Amino acid sequence: MKLKVFFGALALVGVATLAIAATDPVLMKINNKEVKLSEFEYLYKKNLEQQVNKESIDEYVDRFVNYKLKVAEAERLGYDTLPRIKREIEGYKNDMLTPFLTDTELQEQLVQEAYERMKKDVDISHIMLSRGRDVADDKHQIAMMDSLRNCILNGEDFSELVMKYSIDRSKQNNKGEYGFISSGVFPYDFEKAVYDTPVGELSKPFVTDYGVHMVRVNGLRPNDGQVEVAHILRLFPRGEVTESDKLAVKATIDSIYNCILNGESFEELAKSYSQDPKSAREGGKMPPFGRNYMVRAFENVAYSLPDGAISEPVETQYGYHIIKKFGHKPLGSLEDCRETIEQKIKNDQRAMLPIESKQNQILKEQNYKKTEGLQEYLLKEMKAHGGYDSTFVTDFIAKSNYPIFTYGNGLKGPLSLMASVINPKTKVASDELAAAVIDANVDRIARREIVKYYSDNIVDLNPDYRNLLNEYRDGTLLFEVMSKEVWNKAKNDSKTLEERFEANRSKYQWEEPRFKGVMICAKNDSIMNEAMAMYQSLSTQPEDTITSALNKKFGRNIKMVRSVSKQGENEMIDYLAFNGRRVESTYVGYPIYRVLFGKLLAQPEEMNDVKGLVSSDYQDVLEEEWLAGLHKRYKVTIDKKVLNQLKKKYK
C-alpha cells in the first residue's frame, strides 16, 4: 500500500500544532538530521485519532524511529533527488498551498450561511435607482434612495414611488412586488440585504453592480424544495404577438392535449411536437428546479400539480405549455447541498472573502505597519526634483529604497515597489494629489508583497504546512525504498516463497474450503455458448493453453477471472460454486458468467493458493532484517527531557 496522505479539505489547516516550547525544540536526531517536537507531536496526534486502542508515546517513539530510519536510507540512496520524485513533491507542495492562503473557517461559515438561507423564501418589494458615474455621484443616488425610504416610512405608497422613480424594467408587470425569492438566485450582495432585513421592515439603501437598491421584506415561508416535470411547448411567433397568433397556437396545443386525454403517450407527443428541442429529446423531461428558476406562471402550475398529474395548457410569455409532474423533493441536508453551494460561492463575490480574510490574518501575523509621513516625504522630494512627472517616477521612485512599510522580522518594503502601479505618463492636477494617490496604494502593494513573502517562506512560517509537506515527502520516499528493499524482493523471490510455504504448510491451513478456478464472463449468451463449445474441444489441453486460445479468439468479448475464494467473499463465485443465489454480474458489459474450470479445495495445494499470506510473512522477515541493519548504520539520539515533557501532556 502506498503510504501517501491526501487531504481533500485539509481540515487540519486551522489547527495550531501543539508544542511544549515556543521555540519548537529538537526531540531527536537521526543520522544527525533534526526532528522537531512539532513534527513528532503532529504525527502522534494523528495516529491517536485513527486508533481504537491508544498507543503510548514510548510505543510510538519506536515506530517513529523506524519510519525515520527508512526515510534516511531512501535519502542515502538518492530517491529524493530523482526528477520524477522532485516533480511529484513540488506539485503537491503547490496544490497544498491554496488552502493555507484561504480562511477555511470563513469558507465554511459562508457554506453554512447559504444553507440556512436556502431553508426559507423571502417575499420582497423592490425599488432601484441607477448607479452614479463616480463615487460622488453614487453618494448622491444613495442619498436620494434614503429620501425615498423616509417617504415610505412616513406613509407614502411603496408601489407609487416604484412607478415614479425605479429603473427596474419589471415594474411594469409587478409594480415592485417581486413576491417570494429564494437563496442562490440573485447576486450575493442583493441576497444579503434581503435576508438581513427583518420582516415588515425596509432595508437601508445598498449598492450592487446593477444599481442602488432598497427592499421591503413582506414575509417568509419554508423552502418547498424542487419539482420534477416534463412539458410540451408550442411557441408564440417571434416579434409582436397578436390575439390571432395566440389563438392559432392555442388550437395546436389543445389538439395535443386532447390526444393525451385519449391515452396517447405524453413522452412520444413531446418528442414529436414540443418546440423545446432540449427537453423534447427526453420526452419533455426537464432537470429538477426550485422556486424562481422558471417564469412565474409555469412555476405556479408545476408546484400546485399533484404528483403524476398533467395540466391543461398553460400560457406564459413564451407560448403554451402542457406540464406533467413526476414528483417533488424537499430541500436536502447540508451535505446533499454542499457541492452546489460551494460551486455558487466560487462563482460570485463570496469567492474572494475567505482569501481576503486570510490575507488580513497574514498581514497581522507579519506585523505589517505602514510608514507614517509618506505624503510629506514625497512632496519634499518632488519639490527637490522639480515636481511630479514621468522623470520623477522613473528616476526617483523606481530607484528609491525609502521604506513605505515594514513587516516580518525587520523586513522593509521600498518605495520602488510603487513604480509597478504608477503610470509615469499619467497627468495629475497637483503634486499633492500625486502624493495622496501613491500613499493610498501602499496597502495594496504591501498586501501583494507580504502574501508573496509568506507563500515563498511558508515552510518556515507555518508549522502545519511544514508538517503536512514533510509527511507527504517522507511518505513518498518511504514507498520508494520499501518497494525496493521489501515488497519487490518478496514478490519476485518465487524460490524463497515456495520454500517457506513447504516448510510451514501447517501455518497456511484453511478453516473453510475454497473454490479455485477460472470464471468466464461474456457479453451475451451466443458468445458464451461459442466460447464453451471451444473449451470443450480443447478440454484435454493444459489450462493456460485453453485460456490463451479463448482470449485470442474472443478478445474483449469475454473476461476471464482467476479466483481462490471462500464462501462469502465473492457473490458470483458463491452462486457458481457454493449454491448461493444468482446475482447480477459485477463486471459491467459482461452479464453472462459461468465456471470455465475449477474445483473446491479443503486446503491449499500449492503456494500460489495462499501467495498473499506467504508473501506478507516474508515481507515481515525482510523488513525486520533490513531495520536491524539500519539501526547499526544510523545513529539515533533522543532528548529525554523534551520527550518526558510531552509524556506529561498526554498522561
N, C-alpha and C positions, 0 to 999 in steps of 0.2 A: 504494500500500500504506500503510495507516495505521500510523504509527510510534509505537505504544504497546507497552509492555512489561508483560506479566502474569507474575507469579511464583507458580506453583501452590504449591510447598512452601517458597518463599523460602529456598533453600539458602544464600544469601549472608548471612542474618541473623547467623550466628555468626562471620563472618569480619570481623576488625577492618580498617578502612580504613587503608591504609598512608599515612603522612605523613612528610615529611622532618623537620619540626619539630613539637614538641608543640603549638605554637600554631596549626598549620594555616595557613601563610602564604597571602597572596593571590598567585596565579600571574599573573592578568591582569585587566584591566578592559575591559569592552565597553560603550560608551555610559555610562561612569562606574559601571557595575554590577560589583561584585567577583565574581570566580570563584575559589573556594578551591582549593588544591592537591589536597585530598582528593577533590573532585568530579571534577576532571580525571583524577586517577590511577585512581579507581574506573571511569570510563568507558573509559580507555585499557586497563586490565587486562581488562575485559570484552571489549573489541574484540580484544585479542590471543587470547583463548580461542576466538574464533569464526573466526579466520583461519588459512589454511594457510600463506600467505606473510606473515610477520610484518611489520607496518608499524612504521617507526621513529617515535620521538617527534616529530621535526621534521615528518614527513609527516602524522602525526595532528593536530598543532597546527593545520595549515592547515584540515583538515576540521572540527576542533572549533570554530575561529573562525567558519567559515561557518555552522555549526549554530547557534551563539550569536547571530550577526547576524540570522538568520531569526527566532529567538525574540524578539530585541529589536524587530524590526519588528512581530511579532504583538502585542507589548505596546503598541507605539505606536498600533496600530490598535484597541486596546481589547478584543482577544479574551479576555484574562484577566479582564475584568470582565463578560463575558456570563453571565447567570444559569445557562444550561444547562452552560457550561464550569465554572463555580464549583461547581455541584452535582456534576458528574462527578468533579472533583478531590477534593472533600470526601468523596464516597462512597468513592473509592479510598483516601484517607487513613485513613478509619475501618476499612475492610476490612484494610488493611495493618498496622494496629496490633496485632491479635491475635497474630501470630507473634512480634512483638517483646516481648510480655508472656508468652511461653512459652519454657521451656528446651528448644529443639529437639533438643539433643544428648541430653538425658534422655528426651525423647519417642521418639527413635529407639532408644535403649537398651532402652526398655520393649518396643518392637516386636520387636527382636532377641531379647530375653529370652523373650518369648511364643513366638516361632517355635522357639527352641531347645527349649523345654519341650514344644512340640507334637510333637517328634520321638520322644518316649518316653512310655509309660504307666507309672503307678506303682501297685503293689499295696500297699494300706494296710489297717490295722486302726485303729478309731477309737473314742474314748470322749469323752462330752460331759457337762458339768455346766451347770446354769443360771447365768445372769448374776446378779450381786448387784443389790440395789435402789439402791446408791450406790457411790461409789469405795471406801469402807472394806469394804463387803460383797463387792465384786469381788475385793479383795485376799484376803479370806477364802476365796473359791471357788478362786482361783488357788493359794493355799497348800494347799487340800485336794487339788487335782489334782496338785500337786507331791508330796504324800504318796502318792497312788496310783502316781505314777511310781516313787517309791522302792520301793514294794511290788513292782512288776513287775520292777524291776532286781534285787531281792533274790529273785526266783524265783517269785512268785505268778502264777497263771494270768490272762492278759490277759482272756480271754473271761468268766471267772467275775466279775472286777471290773466288766466291762461290764454283765453281767446284774444286778449288785447296785447299781451306782451311776449308770450312764449314763442320761440322759434322752432319748437318741436313739431315736425310736419304731421305727426299722428294726431295732433289736437283736433283736426277737422273731423276725425271719427270718434275720438274719445273725450274731448274737452279736458284732457289732462288726467282722466281717470284710467290708470293702467290696469286696475284690477290686481289679481294675485300674481306675484312674480316669484320665481324660485332661485335659490342659490346656484351659482355657477353659470348663469345665463348672461348676466350683464358684467361689464368691467368691474374689477375688484374695488376700485375707489368709489364707484357708484353703489355697489353692493354693501360696502362697509357703512356708508352713510345711512342706507336703508335699514340694515339690521341693527345699527347702533341707536336708532331713533325709537323712543317708546311709542306704544300705540296711542293714537289720539293727538300726537304732537307733530310739530313741524321741525324738520332738520334745520340746522344753520346752513347758510349758503356754502356750497363746496364746488371745487373746480375739478374738471376732468379734461382730457384731451379734446372732448367734443363741445364743451361749453361750461357755463356756470349754472348750477342746478340748485333746486330745493325740492324736497319731497315731503309729503304728509303721509304718515302711516295710519291707515284706517282700521287695520285688523290683522289677525294672524289665524292660520289654520294648519293642522298637521299635514305634512307631505303625504300625498296619497300614491306615491310610487310611480311605476311605469306601466304602460299598457302595450300589448302586442296585437297589432291589427294588420289586415290587408285591405287594399282598396282598389276600386276600378275608377279611373278618372277619365272624364271627357272634357277637354279643354275648350274655353271660350276662344274665339278668334283673337289674334293679336290686334293691338290698337284699340280704338274706341268700340265698345261692345254695345250693340243696340238691343232693344227688347226682343226683336225678331231673331237676333243671333242667339239670345238666351233660350228662346222657345225651341229653336232647332236643336240645340244641344240637349235641352230637357227632353225632347221627344226621343232622342237617341238613348239617353241614359235610362228613360222609362222603359224602353223596349228591352234593354239589357236586364233591368230589374225584374221585368215580367218573366224573362227566361229563368232567372234564379228562382222565382216563386213557383215556376212549373217544374223545378227539380234539376235544372241543368247545373253543371259544376261551376261554382264561383271561380275556382282556380283556372279552369280552362277558358272561361269567358274573359278573365283578367288577361291571360296570355294573348288572347285574340283581339281584344277591343280596348284595353286600357291604354291611355296615351301618356302614362308614366313609364317610360321604357325600362328603367332600372327595376322597379318593383314588378312590372308585368312579367319579366323573365322568371320571377319567383312565384308566379301565380298570384301577384298582387301583394305579397308579404313584404312588410316594411320592418326595419330594425326597431326594437323596443324604444319608446321615447317617453319622456316625462312632460310635466307641465311647461308651457311657454316655448316649446320647441316647434309647435305647429300653429297655423293660423287658428284664431280663437273658435270659429265655427266648427272646424274639423276636430279640434281638441275636445270641445264640449260634448260632441256626439261620441267620440271614441271613449271618453271616460264614463259617460252615462249609460252606454250599452251594456246589457248583461253579457257575461262571458258566453261565447258561442253564437251570439245574435248577429243579424245582418240588418243594417239600417236601410231606411228608404233613401232616395237620392238627397244629398246634402249640398247646398250651394255655398261656395267660397268665392273669393275674388278670382280664383284661377279657373273655375268651372264647376262641374257637378261630380260628386263622389258617391260611390256606394261603399260603405265601410263594413267589414266583417271583423268582429272582435274575437281573438283567440283566448285572451286571458289578461291578467294583470299580476304584477308582483310588487310587494311593498318594498320600501327602502331597505337595502341590505345592511349588514353590520359594517362597522368601520373597516374591517379587513376586506370585506367584499368591495367596498367603495374606494379603498386606499389607492389602487393603481390609477383610477380615473381622476381622483382628487390631485394626486401628485403630478399627473400629466398636465392638468389645468394650471397648477401652480407654476410649473416650468414655463408655461406659455403666456403668463401675464406678468404684471408689475411685481407680483409677490416673489418672483424668481430671484430678484436681487436683494430682498430683505435679509435673508439669512447670511448672505455673503457680506453685505454692508455691516451687519451686526458683528460678524466675526472680525472684520477689518477694524471696527471700533475697539474690540477687545484687544486685538494685536497692538494697535496704537497705544492703548493704555498700558499693556504689559511692557511695551518697549519704551515707556516713559517719554512719549512724544511731547515736545514743547516747541511752540513757535517762538522765534526770536522777536522780542519787542523792539519797537523803534525802526522797523524796516522802511516804512514810508519816509521817515525823516532822513535816514541814511541815503536812500535813493535820490531824494530831492537834492541833498548836498552834492552827490556825485554828478547828477545831471547838470547842476549849476557849474561844476568844475569842468564838465565836458561840453558845455555849450548847449545843454538841453536834450530832451528825449528825441531821438531819431534812430534810423536804421543803423547808423555807425555806433551809437551808444549801445545798442543791443549786441551787435557782432563783436565790437572791440572791447566792451567793458563787461556787460552781463554774462556773455558766453564764456568769459575767461576768469570770472571772479570766484574766489574761494570764500567770500564772506558768508558765514553760516546763517541760513534763514530758518533752520530748525535743528534740534538735537534729538537723539533717540539712542536706545540701547545703552551700552556701557561707554559713554563718551563719544559716540559717533555723531557726525555733523552732516547736514545737507547743505551743499554750497549754492550760492546764488546762480551759478552757471546752469543748474538744472532748469531754471525758468526759461532759458533760451529755447527749450523744446516746445514750449506752449505759447511763445510770443511770435507773432508775425512781424518781422522787422519793417515791413512796408506799410503797416497799418498807421494811418494818420490819427493822432489824438488831439483833443482840444487844448490840453494843457499838460505840463509836467506833473501837476498834482493828480490829474486823472490817470496818467500813465502809472504813477507810483501806487495809486489806490487799486488799479486793475491787477498789477503784479502782486501786491500784498494779498488780494482776495483769492489768488490762485495757489497760495502756499499750501493750504490744507490739502488741496487735490494732489499736488506734486508730492507732498510728504506721504500721503496715503499710498500712492503708487510705489514710491521708493522703499518705504518701510515694509510693505507687504512683500515686495520682491526680496528684500533682505531676509525677511522671516522665512519665505519659501526656500531660498537658497541655503539657509542655515538651520532648517527645521530639525535636522538630526541632532544638532547640539542644543537647540532651544526648546524642543518638545519631547519629553521622555516617553510619552505614549506612542508618538510616531516612531521614535528610535526603537522602542521595544518591539513594535509590530514589524518594522523593517528587519530587525535582527532575527526575529522569529522566522520570517519568510526566507531570508538569506540562508540562515543555518539549516532550515528545513530542506531547502533546495540542495545544498551541499551534502546534507545527510543522506538524501535519497540517492545521489550520485555515488557516494562512497559505499553505502550499504549494498547498492546494486552490484558493484564491482567485487566487494570483499565477502559478501554473504549470499545474497539472493541468486545471482547468476552462477556462482560457484555451485550452490546446491542444485539448481535447476539443471545445469549442464553435466553434472558428475553422475551419469547414469550408473556407472560401475559401483560407486560407493553406495548409491541409493539401493541398488539390488542387494548388495552385501548386508546393508543394515536391515533390510526387510527380512532376508533369510535368517539373519542372526536374532531377530526379535519378532518372529511371526506371532508369538503369543500376545505381544503388545498391541497388535493390529487386528485383533479379532472383533467381529461384529456381534452385537446383541440381537440384531434383526436382519433378515435376509435382504439382499439387494437384487434388483434387476440389472443385468449387464448386457448391453447390446446396442443396436443402432435402430433408431426410429426414422422412417422416411415420411416426409410431408410433400404433398403435391398440390398444384394449383387447381386441379379439378379431377373428377372421377376417371375420365378417359386416360389422362396422363398416369394416374396411379395404377390403373389396370395394365397399361402398356409396360410400366416400369416393373410391376410384379411379375408379369409374363417373362420379361427379360431376365429377372432374378431367378426364376425357376429354371430357365435354360442354362444358367451359369452356376447352379447350386452346388456343383462339385468343385468349383474353383475356390481358392482362398478368399477370405472376406475382403481383403484390401483390393484384390483383383476385381471383385464384383462391384464394390463401391466406386472404384476408378472408372469402370466401364459405364456404370449408370450416370455418373457425373459427366462423362464425355458425351453421352448420347442426349441427355435431357437438360444439361446445363442449369440455367436458372429456373426451369420449370419444376425442379424438385429441390428439397433441402433435406440433408441427412444429418441427424444429431446423435452423437455418441453419448451414452449415459451410463453411470453406475449410481443408481438411486434406490433409496429405501422408500417404503410406503409413506406418503405424506409429503415428500419433497418435490414431486412434480405431478400435477393433476393429470396430465396427458399420459404419463407412464403409469399412474395409478389405474387409469381406465384400461390401458392395454395389457398390463402385467399383473395387477392386483385386484381385478374385478371391481374397480371403482365405477362411479357414474361417468357417463360421457360428458366431456366439456368441449367448449369451442377451442380451436387451435390458438395458441398464444403467438403463433408466427403469422403476422399479417400477410395476406395474399396466398397462404398455403393452408386452406381449410381442411384438406383431406389428409389423415395421418394413420399410419399402421406401423407395426413392428416389422422391420426388414429381417433381422435375425437377432437372437438374444436368448438369455436363459436366466433363471433365478439361481443365485448363489447363496449358500448358507454362510460361507466365509470367503474372504478374498483368495483368489487362486494365483495371483501374480502381483508384483509390486505396483504396476500401473493401476490396479483396482483401488489402492489406498495411497497413491503417489503424493497427494496433498499432505497427508499426515506424516508420511516418511520424510518428505522434503522439509516440512516445518520443523520436525525434530532435528534434522541435520543442520538446518539453519541455526537453531539454538546452539548446537555444538560449535559450529564455525564462529558464531558471534562471540561465544564465551572465550574461545581460544584467541580470537582477534583482540578482544578487550584486554585480556591478560598481557598481551604484547604491548598494547597502547599504554597501559599503566606503567610498564617498565620504560617505555620510550619517553613519556612526557611527565614533567614534574607538576604536581598539583599541591598548592598551598591554600589553606582556608583560614581566614581571620576568625578565630573562635569567639572573640569579643563581639564582633558585629553579628555573628550567627546567633549567639546567646541572646542578644538584644531582640533579634527577630523572633526567637522562640518564645520570649516572654509575651510578645504581642499576640501570638497565636495559641496561647495556652487555653 
